[in-house]
Amino acid sequence: MSKINGTEFLLYSNGTLIAAQRDCTIGFNQNLYDTASKDSSGWAEHGNGLRDASIEFEALYSTTGLSADEVVAYITGRTDIMAVVTTDGDPFVMAGSVSNVSVNGPAEEAVSFSGTFTADGEAYHLTGDYAEIIEGWSNDSFDTFTSSGSAITSAISDGTSPQQALATDPVSTSPGSEHKVILFLTLNSGNAPRLYLTNTTLDQDVITNIHDCTEGLNVVTLTATEADSALFWIENENGDAGNWSTSNVYVFDI
């Protein structure tokens, strides 16, 4: 049986890793309301009520990266976040809010902080039907390009011209429709690519905002400007030499 090392169970907030993590726990709950009556023959019975999910975490207080000050600001600013927990497989995803944060400063020990992200609506483990995994990629002009399903295992661009790859399966867009994407990028050298949607007609116009990928977890929202059949494009621009790879690329709606 394959085991997961808890060190790889990492919490990201809006695509940024929370610094100096020590623990992370995901909870899924269901309210089982009482339906027992005199007809229950003395046995408890219940109905299935509201469901909820949350992520509890603990980390050391850090002066660099995303730490207590930034997480507290989600509360003071009433800012919604997207929390992602990565594993050595498919991630857990939930959109919601920070419900509590506490800072602990014991004598002669490291200062730590802890908190809870609470889902607003459904939480997702992306092994299920909650996310579509791009079927595959077709190389347009990368010098070197290999893929395995939705994962790009190697993309190398010498930067002499725009170098691109496109998803093999189109998606339908409408004005204002949002297409959320999660991918983990490994940057071996050079520049990271950018991601967007184009229409499938001959002009292949860009029909969403363009996301400049960064090393590590990318949580992307692409908003369409027109109704069309569209393809995901990933590219290194002219002059942007790069050598990178990705995890599975997930497309989903929250």
C-alpha positions in Angstrom: 0.0 0.0 0.0 1.3 3.4 -0.9 1.7 5.9 2.0 1.7 9.7 2.0 4.4 11.6 3.9 2.6 14.3 5.9 5.4 16.8 5.0 4.0 16.8 1.5 0.5 17.7 2.8 0.8 21.5 2.3 -1.7 24.3 2.6 -1.8 27.2 0.1 -4.0 30.3 0.4 -4.9 31.9 -2.9 -2.0 30.1 -4.5 0.6 31.1 -1.9 2.2 28.6 0.4 1.7 29.4 4.1 5.2 29.6 5.6 6.7 27.3 8.1 3.8 24.8 8.4 3.8 22.2 11.1 0.4 20.6 10.8 -2.7 20.5 8.6 -6.0 18.8 9.1 -9.0 18.7 6.7 -12.4 18.0 8.3 -15.6 17.0 6.5 -18.8 17.1 8.6 -22.4 16.3 8.3 -25.2 17.3 10.7 -27.3 14.2 11.5 -30.5 15.4 12.8 -32.7 13.3 15.1 -35.7 11.6 13.4 -36.4 9.0 16.1 -40.0 8.5 17.1 -42.1 5.9 19.0 -42.0 3.9 15.8 -38.2 3.5 16.0 -38.4 0.5 18.4 -35.9 2.2 20.8 -33.3 2.8 18.1 -31.7 6.1 17.2 -32.6 7.3 13.7 -31.3 10.4 11.9 -31.7 12.4 8.7 -28.9 13.8 6.6 -28.5 17.6 7.2 -26.1 20.3 6.4 -22.6 19.4 5.4 -19.5 21.5 5.9 -15.7 21.3 5.5 -12.8 23.1 7.1 -9.0 23.1 7.2 -7.2 23.5 10.5 -3.5 24.4 10.4 -0.5 25.3 12.6 2.6 27.0 11.5 5.6 28.9 13.0 5.3 32.7 12.9 7.5 33.8 10.1 8.8 37.2 9.1 9.0 36.1 5.4 6.4 34.6 3.2 2.7 34.2 4.0 2.4 34.1 7.8 0.2 35.3 10.6 -0.1 39.0 9.6 -1.3 38.1 6.1 -3.8 35.5 7.3 -5.2 37.9 10.0 -5.7 40.4 7.1 -8.1 37.9 5.5 -10.3 38.4 8.6 -10.0 42.1 9.0 -10.6 42.7 5.3 -13.3 40.0 5.1 -11.5 38.6 2.1 -12.6 35.4 0.5 -9.8 32.9 -0.2 -9.3 29.7 -2.2 -7.5 27.1 0.0 -5.7 24.3 -1.7 -4.0 21.4 0.1 -1.5 19.6 -2.1 -0.5 16.0 -1.7 1.7 13.6 -3.7 -1.5 13.1 -5.7 -4.7 15.1 -6.4 -5.3 18.2 -4.3 -8.1 19.2 -1.9 -9.8 22.5 -2.8 -12.2 24.8 -1.0 -13.4 28.3 -1.4 -14.3 30.2 1.8 -13.1 32.3 4.6 -10.7 32.4 7.5 -12.9 31.8 10.5 -10.2 32.2 13.3 -6.5 32.8 13.9 -4.5 32.6 17.1 -0.9 33.4 17.9 1.0 31.5 20.6 4.2 32.9 22.1 5.5 30.5 24.8 8.7 31.4 26.8 11.9 30.4 25.2 10.1 28.6 22.3 9.3 29.4 18.8 6.2 31.6 18.3 3.5 29.8 16.4 0.1 30.6 15.0 -2.9 28.5 14.0 -6.2 29.0 12.3 -9.1 27.6 10.4 -10.3 28.0 6.9 -14.0 27.2 6.6 -15.6 26.3 3.2 -18.4 28.4 1.8 -20.2 25.7 -0.1 -18.8 22.5 -1.4 -15.3 21.3 -0.8 -13.5 19.3 -3.4 -11.0 16.4 -3.6 -10.1 16.6 -7.2 -9.9 12.9 -7.7 -13.7 13.0 -8.0 -16.1 14.4 -10.6 -15.5 17.9 -9.3 -12.7 18.7 -11.8 -12.1 18.0 -15.4 -8.6 17.0 -16.2 -7.5 18.2 -19.6 -7.4 15.2 -21.9 -4.0 16.0 -23.4 -1.8 18.6 -25.0 -0.6 19.1 -28.6 2.8 20.7 -29.2 2.7 23.7 -31.6 6.2 25.0 -31.5 8.2 24.1 -28.4 11.7 22.9 -29.1 11.1 20.0 -26.8 7.7 18.9 -25.5 6.4 15.8 -23.8 3.2 15.2 -21.9 1.3 12.5 -20.1 -2.4 13.0 -20.1 -3.0 16.5 -18.7 0.5 16.8 -17.2 3.2 18.5 -19.2 6.3 16.4 -18.4 8.8 18.6 -20.2 8.6 21.9 -22.1 11.7 23.6 -23.3 11.9 26.8 -25.3 15.0 28.5 -26.6 13.2 31.8 -26.7 13.9 32.6 -30.3 10.2 32.8 -31.1 6.9 32.3 -29.3 6.6 28.7 -28.4 3.2 27.2 -27.6 1.2 24.1 -26.9 -2.6 23.8 -26.8 -5.0 21.5 -25.1 -6.6 18.8 -27.3 -10.1 19.2 -25.9 -12.1 22.5 -26.4 -14.3 24.1 -23.7 -17.4 26.3 -24.3 -17.3 29.9 -23.2 -19.7 32.8 -22.8 -19.1 36.4 -22.0 -18.1 36.6 -18.4 -17.8 32.9 -17.9 -15.1 31.9 -15.5 -12.8 28.9 -16.0 -10.7 28.0 -13.0 -7.5 26.1 -13.4 -5.1 24.6 -10.8 -1.6 23.4 -11.8 1.7 23.0 -10.0 4.7 24.3 -12.1 8.2 23.1 -11.7 10.6 25.6 -13.2 14.0 24.0 -14.0 15.5 27.1 -15.6 14.6 30.3 -17.5 11.1 31.8 -17.6 7.7 30.4 -16.6 5.0 30.2 -19.3 1.7 32.0 -19.5 -1.8 30.5 -19.8 -5.0 31.7 -21.5 -7.9 30.6 -23.7 -8.2 31.2 -27.5 -11.0 30.6 -29.8 -10.8 27.6 -32.2 -11.3 29.6 -35.4 -8.4 30.3 -37.7 -7.6 33.7 -36.1 -7.2 32.1 -32.7 -7.8 35.3 -30.8 -7.1 35.5 -27.1 -10.5 35.6 -25.5 -9.6 35.7 -21.7 -7.2 37.4 -19.4 -3.7 36.1 -19.6 -2.2 34.4 -16.5 1.6 34.6 -16.0 2.4 31.3 -14.3 4.8 31.2 -11.4 6.9 28.4 -9.9 4.9 26.3 -7.5 1.1 26.2 -7.2 -1.0 28.3 -9.6 -4.6 29.0 -8.9 -6.0 30.6 -12.0 -9.3 32.3 -12.9 -9.7 32.9 -16.7 -12.7 35.1 -17.6 -14.0 34.9 -21.1 -14.9 37.9 -23.2 -17.0 36.1 -25.8 -19.0 33.0 -26.6 -17.0 30.5 -28.4 -15.5 27.0 -28.5 -12.1 27.6 -26.9 -8.8 25.9 -26.2 -6.3 26.3 -23.4 -3.0 27.7 -24.6 0.3 27.7 -22.7 3.3 29.4 -24.1 6.7 31.0 -23.6 6.7 34.4 -25.3 9.3 35.5 -27.8 12.5 36.0 -25.9 11.4 33.9 -22.9 13.6 30.8 -22.9 12.4 28.3 -20.4 12.5 24.7 -19.2 9.6 23.6 -17.1 7.0 20.9 -16.3 3.5 20.7 -14.7 1.4 18.4 -12.6 -2.0 17.4 -13.9 -3.8 20.5 -15.0 -7.3 20.7 -13.5 -10.2 22.7 -14.8 -13.3 23.2 -12.5 -16.0 25.4 -11.3 -16.8 26.6 -7.8 
